[in-house]
Amino acid sequence: MTDISNNSHDVFLSKNLYLETNETFEYRSLKPFEFFQLLFGSCDHNDPQCPVYPFEKELCQEYIDWRAQQAGRKSKSKSKAGKKAIYNPAQPFRYNALVQAVYDVEPDAGRKNDNGRRSKTWVVVGDATSEEDVKVCGWDSLEELLGRYKFVVSTPATYVGRRRFKTKARYLYALAFDLDEVGVPELGEVIHQQMIGMTPQANIIVNSGDGIHLYYILAKPMPLYPKVYETLTNIKKALTRLIWNKASSRTGELNQVQIQPIIQPFRVPGSKSKHGDIVTAWHNADAPLHTIESLNRFATKSSFKIYNSGVSQEQAQALDKGAYSTNRLTKARAKELYPEWYQRRIEEGVPRKTWNVHRGLYEWWLNKLWESDQVAIGHRYHCIMFLAVYARKCNVPFEELKRDALKLVPRMEALTGNTGRHFSVQDALDALKAYKESSETYPRQLVEDRTGLRIEPNKRNGRDTATHLERARAVQEIDYPDGSWRNVDGRPKATKENSPHYAKVQEWRDRNPNSTNKSRCARETGLDRKTVRKWWQSEDEPLKGE
């Protein structure tokens, strides 16, 4: 029987050698602190277009004030509250780069649903030493920290405070991609595709063990407002499907490609891979810093025919120019605009309303995980995670969910084969952390992206057609007992004058006078391609059929 760990170690060393000696690009090995310096320090802070600091040589005053605030809140003592932390939008923000160590302990019987998984987080600063009271990791102690724990991760984003939550993320410094099952032949193909211009040149390649991480460092860090986050997510989704292909990974089938969040954490160079090797990072100094427009151009290539391919170049250019919307209200403004909501949700603490559904949804997903042959090895965690999400939406008790999830572990482990990528009870328990209120609003498209499983839209909430129509007619008869809901004249005929779709298509054509690409028009307007074809005619052209 083949020794998987020894084989993985040999492949890992071979990839290091290939990166060091390949003739395509000149890669330089990075020490851990050099990796962070490069990732968070590439922006020219004298450039008015880049008004954001990565990390400081010492803790910034904003963070010190923020820590004092937190201490005061915990003690409920105004005297200990300290100075208010102010992040003024007119001033350069100094948010925190973080490293997080994950480790296991004996589960605490006194804690509900404790799975024994713990974590510690440190703020990365320029030259400081480690101080336990403020959880700071400095250069002198960084390598010691990375070697101390089995699993250490970081994200290419900065945060307010030291909690690695999405709501605390503030600036994105790079788009990073994790490719599974990459050996020397696949690594060679990754580099070849970059050389011929099929994919963008990565600034950093990380040899993470069985796979690789690709970092595309941004020329200007992006503030993670909701709309910006959404746009960057769409670009990364399309680029993932471009970069992760049959030649660049042994798991390059479309249903095996993993769509990950833009703030997904990855193993830190200098920490350990899952087989115990020390993760390495390699810098291509000739690769340019990337704009959002340049990355999006790869995602929207005319030859790249894939669902949801990036965003419009106008949207990408707007981010590079700093034209973005916060899409957020302050609490004070929300109180003014929505006093009833403010009273209920903020002052009274009433939970938000949710749409709970019949447990048939949960049972359908559970059966799908048992029976579908489309469950891929790289999606097992998210398959269980969304089982927890559906359990929460369907009011399934946690204990029942836990029993069902643990029964699935052997089924998921059976997919491991000879890859060495095992699926354990601990993996399943970690996935069950999604059993919480905030997970109830995950959209269908996100579930598809993360699990690789197709979900057909269901507009009848689980009811068959006959039952659904009977119910709809009953509601109509109650609301309109005189039958006035019926439109005896039928649906009005769409014309140039009354169709919003026609106006939308013509507006797009006015913006793109030299383009005849109807697919691009459909993608950028959100219309169906058949609708675009129908209304493609100009003002002086007759409609088809006229």
C-alpha positions as CSV (number, residue, x, y, z in Angstrom):
1,M,0.0,0.0,0.0
2,T,1.3,3.5,-0.9
3,D,2.3,5.7,1.9
4,I,0.3,8.8,1.2
5,S,2.1,11.1,3.6
6,N,5.5,10.2,2.2
7,N,4.3,10.6,-1.4
8,S,2.8,14.0,-0.5
9,H,6.1,15.1,1.0
10,D,8.0,14.1,-2.1
11,V,5.5,16.0,-4.3
12,F,5.7,19.0,-2.0
13,L,9.6,19.1,-2.3
14,S,9.4,18.7,-6.0
15,K,7.1,21.7,-6.3
16,N,9.5,23.8,-4.3
17,L,12.3,22.7,-6.6
18,Y,10.3,23.5,-9.7
19,L,9.4,27.0,-8.5
20,E,13.0,27.6,-7.7
21,T,14.5,26.4,-11.0
22,N,11.7,26.9,-13.7
23,E,12.7,28.9,-16.7
24,T,9.4,30.8,-17.2
25,F,9.4,33.2,-14.3
26,E,12.0,34.0,-11.6
27,Y,10.5,33.2,-8.2
28,R,12.1,34.2,-5.0
29,S,11.4,32.4,-1.7
30,L,9.7,34.5,0.9
31,K,10.2,34.4,4.7
32,P,6.9,34.7,6.6
33,F,7.4,38.4,7.5
34,E,8.4,39.2,3.9
35,F,5.1,37.6,2.8
36,F,3.1,39.9,5.0
37,Q,5.2,42.9,4.1
38,L,4.6,42.2,0.4
39,L,0.9,41.4,0.8
40,F,0.0,44.4,2.9
41,G,2.7,46.9,2.1
42,S,2.6,47.1,-1.7
43,C,0.4,50.2,-1.8
44,D,2.1,53.5,-2.2
45,H,0.8,55.5,0.8
46,N,1.9,58.8,-0.6
47,D,-0.4,58.2,-3.5
48,P,-3.7,60.0,-2.9
49,Q,-5.5,57.2,-4.7
50,C,-4.3,54.8,-2.0
51,P,-5.2,56.4,1.3
52,V,-5.0,53.4,3.5
53,Y,-2.3,52.0,5.8
54,P,-1.7,48.3,6.1
55,F,-0.1,47.7,9.5
56,E,2.2,49.8,11.6
57,K,5.6,49.3,13.3
58,E,3.7,49.6,16.5
59,L,0.1,49.4,17.5
60,C,-1.9,52.3,16.1
61,Q,-3.8,54.7,18.4
62,E,-7.1,53.6,16.9
63,Y,-6.5,50.1,17.9
64,I,-5.3,51.0,21.4
65,D,-8.5,53.1,21.9
66,W,-10.6,50.3,20.5
67,R,-9.1,47.8,23.0
68,A,-9.8,50.2,25.9
69,Q,-13.4,50.5,24.7
70,Q,-13.8,46.7,24.8
71,A,-12.3,46.5,28.2
72,G,-14.7,49.2,29.5
73,R,-17.7,47.5,28.0
74,K,-16.8,44.1,29.6
75,S,-16.2,45.7,33.0
76,K,-19.3,48.0,32.6
77,S,-17.3,50.7,34.2
78,K,-17.3,54.2,32.5
79,S,-14.0,55.0,34.3
80,K,-12.3,52.1,32.4
81,A,-13.9,52.8,29.0
82,G,-11.0,54.8,27.7
83,K,-10.9,57.1,24.7
84,K,-13.4,56.5,22.0
85,A,-12.0,54.8,18.9
86,I,-12.6,57.0,15.9
87,Y,-12.1,55.8,12.4
88,N,-12.5,59.0,10.4
89,P,-13.2,58.4,6.7
90,A,-11.2,61.5,5.8
91,Q,-8.1,60.0,7.4
92,P,-6.0,57.0,6.5
93,F,-7.4,53.9,8.2
94,R,-5.0,51.7,10.1
95,Y,-6.9,48.4,10.4
96,N,-5.3,45.2,11.4
97,A,-3.8,42.3,9.5
98,L,-4.5,39.1,11.5
99,V,-3.1,35.6,11.9
100,Q,-5.2,32.9,13.5
101,A,-4.1,29.6,15.1
102,V,-6.7,26.8,15.3
103,Y,-6.1,23.9,17.7
104,D,-8.0,21.1,19.5
105,V,-8.6,20.5,23.2
106,E,-10.7,18.2,25.2
107,P,-14.3,19.2,24.8
108,D,-15.8,21.0,27.9
109,A,-18.8,19.1,29.1
110,G,-20.1,22.3,30.7
111,R,-20.3,24.1,27.3
112,K,-23.3,23.3,25.1
113,N,-22.3,21.5,21.8
114,D,-18.6,22.0,22.5
115,N,-16.6,20.3,19.8
116,G,-13.2,20.9,21.4
117,R,-12.0,23.3,18.6
118,R,-10.3,26.5,19.8
119,S,-8.5,29.4,18.2
120,K,-6.2,32.4,19.0
121,T,-5.8,35.5,16.9
122,W,-2.9,38.0,16.8
123,V,-2.6,41.4,15.2
124,V,0.4,41.6,12.8
125,V,2.5,44.7,13.3
126,G,5.9,45.8,11.9
127,D,8.6,45.3,14.5
128,A,6.8,44.5,17.8
129,T,7.4,41.5,19.9
130,S,4.6,39.3,21.2
131,E,2.7,40.6,24.2
132,E,0.2,38.4,25.7
133,D,-2.0,41.2,27.1
134,V,-2.8,42.6,23.7
135,K,-2.3,39.5,21.6
136,V,0.3,41.0,19.3
137,C,2.4,38.9,17.0
138,G,5.6,40.7,15.8
139,W,8.4,39.7,13.5
140,D,10.6,38.4,16.3
141,S,8.0,35.9,17.4
142,L,6.2,35.2,14.1
143,E,8.1,32.1,13.1
144,E,8.0,30.8,16.6
145,L,4.2,31.2,16.6
146,L,3.8,29.5,13.2
147,G,5.8,26.6,14.4
148,R,3.9,26.2,17.6
149,Y,0.6,25.4,16.1
150,K,-0.5,22.7,13.7
151,F,-2.9,25.0,11.8
152,V,-2.3,28.8,11.3
153,V,-4.3,30.9,8.7
154,S,-4.6,34.4,7.5
155,T,-6.7,36.4,5.0
156,P,-5.6,39.0,2.5
157,A,-7.9,41.6,4.3
158,T,-7.6,43.9,7.3
159,Y,-10.1,44.1,10.2
160,V,-11.2,46.4,12.9
161,G,-10.2,44.9,16.2
162,R,-9.0,41.3,16.1
163,R,-12.1,39.3,15.4
164,R,-12.0,37.7,11.9
165,F,-15.7,38.2,11.1
166,K,-17.1,39.4,7.8
167,T,-18.7,42.3,9.5
168,K,-15.4,43.4,10.8
169,A,-13.5,43.2,7.5
170,R,-12.5,46.6,6.1
171,Y,-10.0,46.4,3.2
172,L,-9.0,43.7,0.8
173,Y,-5.4,43.7,-0.4
174,A,-5.4,40.8,-2.8
175,L,-7.6,38.2,-4.5
176,A,-6.4,34.8,-3.4
177,F,-7.2,31.4,-4.9
178,D,-6.8,27.9,-3.4
179,L,-6.3,25.1,-6.0
180,D,-6.5,21.5,-4.8
181,E,-4.5,18.5,-6.0
182,V,-1.7,20.4,-7.7
183,G,1.4,18.3,-8.5
184,V,4.4,19.4,-10.6
185,P,2.7,18.8,-13.9
186,E,-0.3,20.9,-12.8
187,L,2.0,23.6,-11.4
188,G,3.8,23.8,-14.7
189,E,0.5,24.3,-16.4
190,V,-0.5,27.0,-14.0
191,I,2.7,28.9,-14.8
192,H,2.3,28.2,-18.6
193,Q,-1.2,29.6,-18.6
194,Q,0.1,32.8,-17.0
195,M,2.9,33.0,-19.5
196,I,0.6,32.8,-22.5
197,G,-1.8,35.3,-21.0
198,M,-4.7,32.9,-20.5
199,T,-4.7,33.8,-16.8
200,P,-3.3,36.8,-14.9
201,Q,0.2,36.6,-13.5
202,A,0.2,35.8,-9.8
203,N,2.4,37.9,-7.6
204,I,2.8,35.1,-5.0
205,I,2.5,31.3,-5.3
206,V,2.2,29.5,-2.0
207,N,3.1,25.8,-1.9
208,S,0.5,24.7,0.7
209,G,1.0,21.0,0.6
210,D,-1.3,19.0,-1.8
211,G,-2.3,22.2,-3.5
212,I,-1.2,25.8,-4.2
213,H,-2.5,29.3,-3.3
214,L,-2.3,32.1,-5.9
215,Y,-2.2,35.7,-4.7
216,Y,-3.0,38.6,-7.0
217,I,-2.1,41.7,-5.1
218,L,-4.2,44.8,-5.7
219,A,-2.6,48.1,-6.7
220,K,-5.1,49.8,-4.4
221,P,-6.8,48.0,-1.5
222,M,-10.5,47.8,-1.8
223,P,-12.8,49.0,1.0
224,L,-15.3,46.2,1.7
225,Y,-18.6,48.0,1.5
226,P,-21.5,45.6,0.7
227,K,-21.7,46.6,-3.0
228,V,-17.9,46.4,-3.4
229,Y,-17.8,43.0,-1.6
230,E,-20.5,41.7,-4.0
231,T,-18.7,43.0,-7.1
232,L,-15.4,41.5,-6.0
233,T,-17.2,38.2,-5.2
234,N,-18.5,38.0,-8.7
235,I,-15.1,38.7,-10.2
236,K,-13.4,36.0,-8.0
237,K,-16.2,33.5,-8.8
238,A,-15.5,33.9,-12.6
239,L,-11.7,33.9,-12.1
240,T,-11.9,30.8,-10.0
241,R,-13.6,28.9,-12.9
242,L,-10.9,30.2,-15.3
243,I,-7.8,29.5,-13.2
244,W,-9.0,26.2,-11.7
245,N,-9.3,23.9,-14.7
246,K,-8.6,20.4,-15.9
247,A,-5.0,21.2,-16.7
248,S,-4.2,23.2,-13.5
249,S,-5.6,20.7,-11.0
250,R,-6.4,17.0,-10.8
251,T,-9.8,18.1,-9.5
252,G,-10.6,20.5,-12.4
253,E,-14.0,19.2,-13.3
254,L,-16.6,22.0,-13.0
255,N,-18.5,20.3,-10.1
256,Q,-15.3,20.0,-8.1
257,V,-14.2,23.6,-8.4
258,Q,-14.6,25.4,-5.0
259,I,-16.0,28.9,-5.1
260,Q,-14.6,30.6,-1.9
261,P,-15.3,33.9,-0.3
262,I,-12.9,36.8,-1.0
263,I,-11.9,36.8,2.7
264,Q,-11.3,33.0,2.8
265,P,-8.5,32.2,5.2
266,F,-5.4,30.3,3.9
267,R,-2.5,28.6,5.6
268,V,0.3,31.1,6.4
269,P,3.8,30.6,4.8
270,G,6.0,29.3,7.6
271,S,3.1,27.3,9.2
272,K,2.5,23.6,8.8
273,S,0.7,21.8,5.9
274,K,-1.7,19.1,6.9
275,H,1.1,16.6,6.2
276,G,3.5,18.4,8.5
277,D,5.6,20.2,5.8
278,I,6.4,23.9,6.2
279,V,4.3,25.9,3.8
280,T,6.5,28.0,1.4
281,A,5.8,31.2,-0.5
282,W,7.4,32.3,-3.8
283,H,7.3,35.9,-5.2
284,N,7.3,36.8,-8.9
285,A,8.8,40.3,-8.9
286,D,7.9,40.8,-12.6
287,A,4.2,40.4,-12.0
288,P,2.4,43.7,-11.9
289,L,0.1,44.9,-9.2
290,H,-3.4,44.3,-10.3
291,T,-6.3,46.6,-10.9
292,I,-9.9,45.4,-10.6
293,E,-10.4,46.3,-14.3
294,S,-7.4,44.2,-15.4
295,L,-8.5,41.2,-13.4
296,N,-12.1,41.5,-14.6
297,R,-10.8,41.6,-18.2
298,F,-9.7,38.0,-17.8
299,A,-13.0,37.0,-16.3
300,T,-15.0,38.6,-19.2
301,K,-13.0,37.2,-22.1
302,S,-15.3,36.5,-25.1
303,S,-13.8,33.0,-25.3
304,F,-14.6,32.4,-21.6
305,K,-18.2,31.2,-21.9
306,I,-19.2,30.4,-18.4
307,Y,-22.1,31.3,-16.2
308,N,-21.8,34.6,-14.4
309,S,-18.5,35.7,-15.9
310,G,-17.3,38.7,-13.9
311,V,-18.9,42.1,-14.1
312,S,-19.1,45.0,-16.6
313,Q,-15.9,46.9,-17.2
314,E,-17.8,50.0,-16.1
315,Q,-18.4,48.5,-12.7
316,A,-14.7,47.4,-12.4
317,Q,-13.4,50.8,-13.4
318,A,-15.7,52.5,-10.9
319,L,-14.0,50.5,-8.1
320,D,-10.5,51.4,-9.3
321,K,-11.6,55.1,-9.4
322,G,-13.0,54.9,-5.9
323,A,-16.6,55.3,-7.0
324,Y,-18.4,53.0,-4.5
325,S,-21.3,53.2,-2.3
326,T,-21.3,52.3,1.4
327,N,-24.9,51.1,1.2
328,R,-25.0,51.4,5.0
329,L,-27.0,53.5,7.4
330,T,-25.7,54.8,10.7
331,K,-27.9,53.8,13.7
332,A,-28.7,57.4,14.2
333,R,-29.9,57.7,10.6
334,A,-31.8,54.4,10.8
335,K,-33.6,55.6,13.9
336,E,-34.7,58.8,12.0
337,L,-35.9,56.9,8.9
338,Y,-37.3,53.7,10.5
339,P,-38.3,54.5,14.1
340,E,-40.5,51.4,14.5
341,W,-37.8,49.1,13.3
342,Y,-35.2,50.8,15.5
343,Q,-37.5,50.5,18.6
344,R,-38.2,46.8,17.9
345,R,-34.7,45.6,16.7
346,I,-32.2,47.9,18.5
347,E,-33.9,49.0,21.7
348,E,-36.1,46.0,22.5
349,G,-33.7,43.4,20.9
350,V,-36.4,41.5,19.1
351,P,-34.9,39.0,16.6
352,R,-35.4,39.7,13.0
353,K,-38.2,38.0,11.1
354,T,-37.2,34.9,9.2
355,W,-38.9,32.6,6.7
356,N,-39.1,29.2,8.2
357,V,-40.1,26.4,5.9
358,H,-41.4,22.9,6.1
359,R,-38.8,20.3,7.2
360,G,-39.2,18.6,3.8
361,L,-36.5,21.0,2.6
362,Y,-34.1,19.6,5.2
363,E,-35.0,16.0,4.4
364,W,-34.6,16.7,0.7
365,W,-31.1,18.0,1.2
366,L,-30.2,15.1,3.5
367,N,-31.3,12.6,0.9
368,K,-29.4,14.4,-1.8
369,L,-26.2,14.1,0.3
370,W,-26.8,10.4,0.7
371,E,-27.8,9.6,-2.9
372,S,-26.2,12.1,-5.3
373,D,-23.1,11.0,-7.2
374,Q,-22.2,14.7,-7.7
375,V,-20.9,15.2,-4.2
376,A,-17.2,16.1,-4.8
377,I,-14.3,15.6,-2.4
378,G,-13.6,19.3,-2.1
379,H,-17.2,20.2,-1.3
380,R,-17.9,17.8,1.6
381,Y,-17.5,20.4,4.4
382,H,-20.0,22.8,2.7
383,C,-22.5,20.0,2.0
384,I,-22.7,19.4,5.8
385,M,-22.6,23.1,6.5
386,F,-25.7,23.7,4.4
387,L,-27.4,20.8,6.0
388,A,-27.0,22.8,9.3
389,V,-28.4,25.9,7.5
390,Y,-31.5,24.0,6.3
391,A,-31.9,22.5,9.7
392,R,-32.1,26.0,11.2
393,K,-34.5,27.2,8.5
394,C,-36.8,24.2,9.0
395,N,-36.7,24.3,12.9
396,V,-35.0,20.9,13.0
397,P,-33.5,20.4,16.6
398,F,-29.7,20.6,16.8
399,E,-29.4,17.1,18.3
400,E,-31.2,15.6,15.3
401,L,-29.0,17.5,12.9
402,K,-25.9,16.3,14.8
403,R,-27.0,12.7,14.6
404,D,-27.7,13.0,10.8
405,A,-24.5,14.8,10.1
406,L,-22.3,12.2,12.0
407,K,-24.1,9.4,10.1
408,L,-22.9,11.1,6.9
409,V,-19.2,11.0,7.9
410,P,-18.5,7.5,6.6
411,R,-20.2,8.4,3.4
412,M,-18.0,11.5,3.0
413,E,-14.9,9.7,4.1
414,A,-15.5,7.0,1.4
415,L,-14.9,9.7,-1.2
416,T,-11.3,10.1,0.0
417,G,-10.0,7.2,-2.0
418,N,-6.2,7.4,-2.4
419,T,-6.1,11.2,-2.1
420,G,-5.2,11.4,1.5
421,R,-7.8,14.2,2.0
422,H,-9.8,12.6,4.8
423,F,-13.1,13.8,6.2
424,S,-13.4,13.3,10.0
425,V,-16.0,13.7,12.7
426,Q,-14.3,16.9,13.7
427,D,-14.8,18.3,10.2
428,A,-18.6,17.5,10.4
429,L,-18.8,19.1,13.9
430,D,-17.1,22.3,12.6
431,A,-19.6,22.5,9.7
432,L,-22.4,22.4,12.2
433,K,-21.4,25.9,13.5
434,A,-23.6,27.2,10.7
435,Y,-26.6,26.3,12.8
436,K,-27.4,29.9,13.7
437,E,-29.8,32.7,13.0
438,S,-27.5,34.6,10.6
439,S,-27.3,31.6,8.3
440,E,-31.0,31.5,7.5
441,T,-30.8,34.0,4.7
442,Y,-28.2,32.2,2.5
443,P,-29.4,32.4,-1.1
444,R,-29.7,29.4,-3.4
445,Q,-26.9,30.5,-5.7
446,L,-24.5,30.6,-2.8
447,V,-25.4,27.0,-1.8
448,E,-24.8,25.9,-5.4
449,D,-21.4,27.7,-5.6
450,R,-20.1,26.3,-2.3
451,T,-21.4,22.7,-2.7
452,G,-21.1,22.2,-6.5
453,L,-24.7,20.7,-6.4
454,R,-27.4,22.0,-8.8
455,I,-30.6,23.2,-7.1
456,E,-33.6,23.7,-9.3
457,P,-35.6,26.7,-8.3
458,N,-38.9,25.8,-6.6
459,K,-41.5,28.5,-6.7
460,R,-44.2,26.5,-4.9
461,N,-42.6,26.0,-1.5
462,G,-42.7,22.2,-1.8
463,R,-46.4,22.0,-3.0
464,D,-47.3,20.1,-6.1
465,T,-48.8,22.0,-9.0
466,A,-52.4,21.1,-8.4
467,T,-52.2,22.0,-4.7
468,H,-50.4,25.2,-5.4
469,L,-53.0,26.4,-8.0
470,E,-55.9,25.4,-5.8
471,R,-54.4,27.5,-3.0
472,A,-53.8,30.5,-5.3
473,R,-57.4,30.4,-6.6
474,A,-58.7,30.2,-3.0
475,V,-56.7,33.3,-2.0
476,Q,-58.0,35.2,-5.1
477,E,-61.6,34.3,-4.3
478,I,-61.2,35.6,-0.8
479,D,-59.5,38.9,-1.9
480,Y,-61.8,39.5,-4.9
481,P,-65.2,37.8,-4.3
482,D,-66.7,39.6,-7.3
483,G,-64.1,38.0,-9.6
484,S,-62.6,41.3,-10.5
485,W,-59.1,39.8,-10.4
486,R,-59.7,38.2,-13.7
487,N,-58.3,40.0,-16.8
488,V,-60.8,39.2,-19.5
489,D,-58.7,41.1,-22.1
490,G,-55.6,39.0,-21.5
491,R,-52.1,40.2,-21.2
492,P,-51.4,43.5,-22.9
493,K,-49.2,43.3,-26.0
494,A,-45.6,44.6,-25.4
495,T,-44.6,47.5,-27.6
496,K,-41.6,49.8,-27.9
497,E,-43.6,52.4,-26.1
498,N,-44.6,50.4,-23.0
499,S,-41.7,47.9,-22.7
500,P,-39.1,48.6,-20.1
501,H,-37.0,45.9,-21.6
502,Y,-36.8,47.7,-24.9
503,A,-35.7,50.9,-23.2
504,K,-33.0,49.0,-21.3
505,V,-31.6,47.3,-24.4
506,Q,-31.5,50.5,-26.4
507,E,-29.8,52.3,-23.5
508,W,-27.2,49.6,-23.5
509,R,-26.7,49.9,-27.3
510,D,-26.3,53.7,-26.9
511,R,-23.5,53.1,-24.4
512,N,-21.9,50.5,-26.6
513,P,-22.5,51.7,-30.2
514,N,-19.8,49.4,-31.8
515,S,-20.9,46.2,-30.0
516,T,-23.1,43.5,-31.5
517,N,-22.6,41.1,-28.6
518,K,-26.1,40.3,-27.4
519,S,-24.8,37.9,-24.8
520,R,-22.8,40.7,-23.2
521,C,-25.8,42.9,-23.3
522,A,-27.9,40.2,-21.6
523,R,-25.3,39.7,-18.9
524,E,-24.8,43.4,-18.1
525,T,-28.5,44.3,-18.2
526,G,-29.7,41.2,-16.3
527,L,-32.2,40.4,-19.1
528,D,-32.7,37.0,-20.7
529,R,-30.8,36.6,-24.0
530,K,-34.1,35.9,-25.9
531,T,-35.5,39.1,-24.5
532,V,-32.4,41.0,-25.8
533,R,-32.8,39.5,-29.2
534,K,-36.4,40.5,-29.3
535,W,-35.7,44.1,-28.5
536,W,-32.4,44.5,-30.3
537,Q,-33.8,46.6,-33.1
538,S,-33.0,50.3,-33.2
539,E,-35.6,53.0,-33.2
540,D,-36.1,53.1,-36.9
541,E,-36.1,49.3,-37.4
542,P,-39.4,47.3,-37.3
543,L,-39.9,44.6,-34.7
544,K,-39.8,41.0,-35.8
545,G,-43.2,39.9,-36.9
546,E,-44.4,43.4,-37.7
